[in-house]
Every structure is written in structure tokens, then in C-alpha cells.
């Protein structure tokens, strides 16, 4: 599963870890990505989304129908 949110578009952040001796090594900060299944009452079916914790809050606030409409308006398939 890729670390990419279908609702908010969050992706991993990249940077450097700096040790006590000041040696720099590459690292990445992954968003909190989870697979969630939602029921679409308008279509009578379920959809499984890869969403971040912030994306789950967005769905709770706006509703699954509105969020799915936004995803489809972007041209992404569900």
C-alpha cells in the first residue's frame, strides 16, 4: 500500500536525520495511512479508500458522498 491519501493527497515527507555526531542520513516521514471501507447510500455499495487520519476527519465533517464527488471530479477512479 502506497503512503498516499486519496482524500487529502498527503504523501511522505523526505528529509535528513542528524545524529549526535552530526552524521546525516536520509529518512522519510510517512502519513498515518489506513484502508477504510465506507458505504455509499446513493449507490447502494461500499468503497474502500486509502485515507490518512486527516482524511478520515474530512469525511466525518463533509460526508462520504461529498468527498467521493470531489475525488471523482479530480478524475480518480473508485
Chimera marker file (.cmm) of the C-alpha trace (Angstrom):
<marker_set name="trace">
<marker id="1" x="0.000" y="0.000" z="0.000" r="1" g="1" b="0" radius="0.5"/>
<marker id="2" x="1.483" y="3.334" z="-1.002" r="1" g="1" b="0" radius="0.5"/>
<marker id="3" x="1.630" y="6.092" z="1.569" r="1" g="1" b="0" radius="0.5"/>
<marker id="4" x="-0.741" y="8.397" z="-0.323" r="1" g="1" b="0" radius="0.5"/>
<marker id="5" x="-4.143" y="9.684" z="0.855" r="1" g="1" b="0" radius="0.5"/>
<marker id="6" x="-6.958" y="9.618" z="-1.718" r="1" g="1" b="0" radius="0.5"/>
<marker id="7" x="-8.856" y="12.414" z="0.070" r="1" g="1" b="0" radius="0.5"/>
<marker id="8" x="-6.229" y="14.979" z="1.075" r="1" g="1" b="0" radius="0.5"/>
<marker id="9" x="-3.356" y="13.933" z="-1.210" r="1" g="1" b="0" radius="0.5"/>
<marker id="10" x="-0.896" y="13.669" z="1.663" r="1" g="1" b="0" radius="0.5"/>
<marker id="11" x="2.358" y="11.918" z="0.738" r="1" g="1" b="0" radius="0.5"/>
<marker id="12" x="5.553" y="11.093" z="2.644" r="1" g="1" b="0" radius="0.5"/>
<marker id="13" x="7.856" y="13.931" z="3.574" r="1" g="1" b="0" radius="0.5"/>
<marker id="14" x="11.583" y="13.483" z="2.985" r="1" g="1" b="0" radius="0.5"/>
<marker id="15" x="14.497" y="14.851" z="4.932" r="1" g="1" b="0" radius="0.5"/>
<marker id="16" x="17.573" y="14.009" z="6.959" r="1" g="1" b="0" radius="0.5"/>
<marker id="17" x="18.104" y="12.506" z="10.391" r="1" g="1" b="0" radius="0.5"/>
<marker id="18" x="21.014" y="14.149" z="12.200" r="1" g="1" b="0" radius="0.5"/>
<marker id="19" x="22.780" y="12.011" z="14.804" r="1" g="1" b="0" radius="0.5"/>
<marker id="20" x="24.660" y="13.157" z="17.874" r="1" g="1" b="0" radius="0.5"/>
<marker id="21" x="27.899" y="13.034" z="15.848" r="1" g="1" b="0" radius="0.5"/>
<marker id="22" x="26.133" y="15.131" z="13.177" r="1" g="1" b="0" radius="0.5"/>
<marker id="23" x="26.132" y="12.329" z="10.585" r="1" g="1" b="0" radius="0.5"/>
<marker id="24" x="23.201" y="12.939" z="8.230" r="1" g="1" b="0" radius="0.5"/>
<marker id="25" x="21.188" y="10.041" z="6.839" r="1" g="1" b="0" radius="0.5"/>
<marker id="26" x="18.100" y="10.108" z="4.662" r="1" g="1" b="0" radius="0.5"/>
<marker id="27" x="14.706" y="9.307" z="6.100" r="1" g="1" b="0" radius="0.5"/>
<marker id="28" x="11.029" y="9.770" z="5.359" r="1" g="1" b="0" radius="0.5"/>
<marker id="29" x="8.027" y="10.777" z="7.415" r="1" g="1" b="0" radius="0.5"/>
<marker id="30" x="5.035" y="8.687" z="6.386" r="1" g="1" b="0" radius="0.5"/>
<marker id="31" x="1.500" y="9.981" z="6.909" r="1" g="1" b="0" radius="0.5"/>
<marker id="32" x="-0.876" y="7.918" z="9.046" r="1" g="1" b="0" radius="0.5"/>
<marker id="33" x="-2.438" y="5.958" z="6.148" r="1" g="1" b="0" radius="0.5"/>
<marker id="34" x="-5.252" y="3.458" z="6.721" r="1" g="1" b="0" radius="0.5"/>
<marker id="35" x="-7.613" y="1.455" z="4.494" r="1" g="1" b="0" radius="0.5"/>
<marker id="36" x="-11.221" y="2.256" z="5.357" r="1" g="1" b="0" radius="0.5"/>
<marker id="37" x="-14.437" y="0.899" z="3.838" r="1" g="1" b="0" radius="0.5"/>
<marker id="38" x="-17.378" y="3.289" z="3.577" r="1" g="1" b="0" radius="0.5"/>
<marker id="39" x="-20.948" y="2.633" z="2.476" r="1" g="1" b="0" radius="0.5"/>
<marker id="40" x="-22.331" y="4.913" z="-0.264" r="1" g="1" b="0" radius="0.5"/>
<marker id="41" x="-26.096" y="5.031" z="0.273" r="1" g="1" b="0" radius="0.5"/>
<marker id="42" x="-26.676" y="6.822" z="-3.053" r="1" g="1" b="0" radius="0.5"/>
<marker id="43" x="-25.132" y="3.926" z="-4.981" r="1" g="1" b="0" radius="0.5"/>
<marker id="44" x="-26.005" y="1.105" z="-2.603" r="1" g="1" b="0" radius="0.5"/>
<marker id="45" x="-22.420" y="-0.174" z="-2.469" r="1" g="1" b="0" radius="0.5"/>
<marker id="46" x="-19.227" y="0.017" z="-0.463" r="1" g="1" b="0" radius="0.5"/>
<marker id="47" x="-15.994" y="1.754" z="-1.434" r="1" g="1" b="0" radius="0.5"/>
<marker id="48" x="-12.578" y="1.126" z="0.085" r="1" g="1" b="0" radius="0.5"/>
<marker id="49" x="-10.401" y="4.222" z="0.371" r="1" g="1" b="0" radius="0.5"/>
<marker id="50" x="-6.775" y="4.699" z="1.361" r="1" g="1" b="0" radius="0.5"/>
<marker id="51" x="-7.019" y="7.681" z="3.684" r="1" g="1" b="0" radius="0.5"/>
<marker id="52" x="-4.910" y="9.496" z="6.237" r="1" g="1" b="0" radius="0.5"/>
<marker id="53" x="-6.137" y="10.365" z="9.716" r="1" g="1" b="0" radius="0.5"/>
<marker id="54" x="-6.836" y="13.898" z="8.453" r="1" g="1" b="0" radius="0.5"/>
<marker id="55" x="-8.784" y="12.405" z="5.526" r="1" g="1" b="0" radius="0.5"/>
<marker id="56" x="-10.978" y="10.453" z="7.952" r="1" g="1" b="0" radius="0.5"/>
<marker id="57" x="-11.742" y="13.699" z="9.790" r="1" g="1" b="0" radius="0.5"/>
<marker id="58" x="-12.616" y="15.339" z="6.444" r="1" g="1" b="0" radius="0.5"/>
<marker id="59" x="-15.037" y="12.506" z="5.623" r="1" g="1" b="0" radius="0.5"/>
<marker id="60" x="-16.620" y="12.782" z="9.082" r="1" g="1" b="0" radius="0.5"/>
<marker id="61" x="-17.045" y="16.541" z="8.634" r="1" g="1" b="0" radius="0.5"/>
<marker id="62" x="-18.237" y="16.749" z="4.998" r="1" g="1" b="0" radius="0.5"/>
<marker id="63" x="-19.827" y="13.330" z="4.485" r="1" g="1" b="0" radius="0.5"/>
<marker id="64" x="-18.761" y="10.435" z="2.288" r="1" g="1" b="0" radius="0.5"/>
<marker id="65" x="-20.990" y="11.437" z="-0.663" r="1" g="1" b="0" radius="0.5"/>
<marker id="66" x="-19.398" y="14.901" z="-0.938" r="1" g="1" b="0" radius="0.5"/>
<marker id="67" x="-15.860" y="13.537" z="-0.606" r="1" g="1" b="0" radius="0.5"/>
<marker id="68" x="-16.446" y="10.857" z="-3.258" r="1" g="1" b="0" radius="0.5"/>
<marker id="69" x="-17.870" y="13.519" z="-5.590" r="1" g="1" b="0" radius="0.5"/>
<marker id="70" x="-14.660" y="15.565" z="-5.111" r="1" g="1" b="0" radius="0.5"/>
<marker id="71" x="-12.456" y="12.529" z="-5.810" r="1" g="1" b="0" radius="0.5"/>
<marker id="72" x="-14.390" y="11.772" z="-8.996" r="1" g="1" b="0" radius="0.5"/>
<marker id="73" x="-14.250" y="15.434" z="-10.095" r="1" g="1" b="0" radius="0.5"/>
<marker id="74" x="-10.439" y="15.163" z="-9.940" r="1" g="1" b="0" radius="0.5"/>
<marker id="75" x="-10.670" y="12.218" z="-12.322" r="1" g="1" b="0" radius="0.5"/>
<marker id="76" x="-9.681" y="9.453" z="-9.889" r="1" g="1" b="0" radius="0.5"/>
<marker id="77" x="-11.497" y="6.120" z="-10.055" r="1" g="1" b="0" radius="0.5"/>
<marker id="78" x="-13.126" y="4.358" z="-7.123" r="1" g="1" b="0" radius="0.5"/>
<link id1="1" id2="2" r="1" g="1" b="0" radius="0.2"/>
<link id1="2" id2="3" r="1" g="1" b="0" radius="0.2"/>
<link id1="3" id2="4" r="1" g="1" b="0" radius="0.2"/>
<link id1="4" id2="5" r="1" g="1" b="0" radius="0.2"/>
<link id1="5" id2="6" r="1" g="1" b="0" radius="0.2"/>
<link id1="6" id2="7" r="1" g="1" b="0" radius="0.2"/>
<link id1="7" id2="8" r="1" g="1" b="0" radius="0.2"/>
<link id1="8" id2="9" r="1" g="1" b="0" radius="0.2"/>
<link id1="9" id2="10" r="1" g="1" b="0" radius="0.2"/>
<link id1="10" id2="11" r="1" g="1" b="0" radius="0.2"/>
<link id1="11" id2="12" r="1" g="1" b="0" radius="0.2"/>
<link id1="12" id2="13" r="1" g="1" b="0" radius="0.2"/>
<link id1="13" id2="14" r="1" g="1" b="0" radius="0.2"/>
<link id1="14" id2="15" r="1" g="1" b="0" radius="0.2"/>
<link id1="15" id2="16" r="1" g="1" b="0" radius="0.2"/>
<link id1="16" id2="17" r="1" g="1" b="0" radius="0.2"/>
<link id1="17" id2="18" r="1" g="1" b="0" radius="0.2"/>
<link id1="18" id2="19" r="1" g="1" b="0" radius="0.2"/>
<link id1="19" id2="20" r="1" g="1" b="0" radius="0.2"/>
<link id1="20" id2="21" r="1" g="1" b="0" radius="0.2"/>
<link id1="21" id2="22" r="1" g="1" b="0" radius="0.2"/>
<link id1="22" id2="23" r="1" g="1" b="0" radius="0.2"/>
<link id1="23" id2="24" r="1" g="1" b="0" radius="0.2"/>
<link id1="24" id2="25" r="1" g="1" b="0" radius="0.2"/>
<link id1="25" id2="26" r="1" g="1" b="0" radius="0.2"/>
<link id1="26" id2="27" r="1" g="1" b="0" radius="0.2"/>
<link id1="27" id2="28" r="1" g="1" b="0" radius="0.2"/>
<link id1="28" id2="29" r="1" g="1" b="0" radius="0.2"/>
<link id1="29" id2="30" r="1" g="1" b="0" radius="0.2"/>
<link id1="30" id2="31" r="1" g="1" b="0" radius="0.2"/>
<link id1="31" id2="32" r="1" g="1" b="0" radius="0.2"/>
<link id1="32" id2="33" r="1" g="1" b="0" radius="0.2"/>
<link id1="33" id2="34" r="1" g="1" b="0" radius="0.2"/>
<link id1="34" id2="35" r="1" g="1" b="0" radius="0.2"/>
<link id1="35" id2="36" r="1" g="1" b="0" radius="0.2"/>
<link id1="36" id2="37" r="1" g="1" b="0" radius="0.2"/>
<link id1="37" id2="38" r="1" g="1" b="0" radius="0.2"/>
<link id1="38" id2="39" r="1" g="1" b="0" radius="0.2"/>
<link id1="39" id2="40" r="1" g="1" b="0" radius="0.2"/>
<link id1="40" id2="41" r="1" g="1" b="0" radius="0.2"/>
<link id1="41" id2="42" r="1" g="1" b="0" radius="0.2"/>
<link id1="42" id2="43" r="1" g="1" b="0" radius="0.2"/>
<link id1="43" id2="44" r="1" g="1" b="0" radius="0.2"/>
<link id1="44" id2="45" r="1" g="1" b="0" radius="0.2"/>
<link id1="45" id2="46" r="1" g="1" b="0" radius="0.2"/>
<link id1="46" id2="47" r="1" g="1" b="0" radius="0.2"/>
<link id1="47" id2="48" r="1" g="1" b="0" radius="0.2"/>
<link id1="48" id2="49" r="1" g="1" b="0" radius="0.2"/>
<link id1="49" id2="50" r="1" g="1" b="0" radius="0.2"/>
<link id1="50" id2="51" r="1" g="1" b="0" radius="0.2"/>
<link id1="51" id2="52" r="1" g="1" b="0" radius="0.2"/>
<link id1="52" id2="53" r="1" g="1" b="0" radius="0.2"/>
<link id1="53" id2="54" r="1" g="1" b="0" radius="0.2"/>
<link id1="54" id2="55" r="1" g="1" b="0" radius="0.2"/>
<link id1="55" id2="56" r="1" g="1" b="0" radius="0.2"/>
<link id1="56" id2="57" r="1" g="1" b="0" radius="0.2"/>
<link id1="57" id2="58" r="1" g="1" b="0" radius="0.2"/>
<link id1="58" id2="59" r="1" g="1" b="0" radius="0.2"/>
<link id1="59" id2="60" r="1" g="1" b="0" radius="0.2"/>
<link id1="60" id2="61" r="1" g="1" b="0" radius="0.2"/>
<link id1="61" id2="62" r="1" g="1" b="0" radius="0.2"/>
<link id1="62" id2="63" r="1" g="1" b="0" radius="0.2"/>
<link id1="63" id2="64" r="1" g="1" b="0" radius="0.2"/>
<link id1="64" id2="65" r="1" g="1" b="0" radius="0.2"/>
<link id1="65" id2="66" r="1" g="1" b="0" radius="0.2"/>
<link id1="66" id2="67" r="1" g="1" b="0" radius="0.2"/>
<link id1="67" id2="68" r="1" g="1" b="0" radius="0.2"/>
<link id1="68" id2="69" r="1" g="1" b="0" radius="0.2"/>
<link id1="69" id2="70" r="1" g="1" b="0" radius="0.2"/>
<link id1="70" id2="71" r="1" g="1" b="0" radius="0.2"/>
<link id1="71" id2="72" r="1" g="1" b="0" radius="0.2"/>
<link id1="72" id2="73" r="1" g="1" b="0" radius="0.2"/>
<link id1="73" id2="74" r="1" g="1" b="0" radius="0.2"/>
<link id1="74" id2="75" r="1" g="1" b="0" radius="0.2"/>
<link id1="75" id2="76" r="1" g="1" b="0" radius="0.2"/>
<link id1="76" id2="77" r="1" g="1" b="0" radius="0.2"/>
<link id1="77" id2="78" r="1" g="1" b="0" radius="0.2"/>
</marker_set>
